[in-house]
Amino acid sequence: MIDTAIQRSNIYGFLALIYRSEVTKPVLAHLKGPGFSSVLEEMGVRMDNDFINSHEDRLIEDLAVEYTRLFIGPGPHISPHESVHHKRDDGDWGTLWGRSTIEVKSLIESSGL
């Protein structure tokens, strides 16, 4: 159970990192590293040669453009915040900094964090 919790923590930390901001050179080095690649291969995912062989600066720029297109805009974009995609029990869809956020904030504060 501890190993599962550690693995989940690592995955959630990684996802938070890549959703929070553009990929940096240290993160890219980790993504291209053998440890990350072997974990992906165990899951049936393989990085293509375009990703592995791309020049670091060019790949960082391409990933920054893609991050901006997906999460910032201009135009329609995807919010990386769960509350925006969550339909509440009262039938209302969540909003950024809406009721779902207040509920989570209250829960966190009530636990002493």
BELMO-V338431 format. One line per field, one symbol per residue. burial: + if it has 16 or more other C-alpha atoms within 10 Angstrom, else -. A space follows every 10 residues. Layout:
BEGIN
burial = ???
END
This chain:
BEGIN
burial = ---------- --------+- -++------- +-----+--- ---------- --------++ --++--++-+ +--------- +-++------ ---++----+ +--------- ---
END
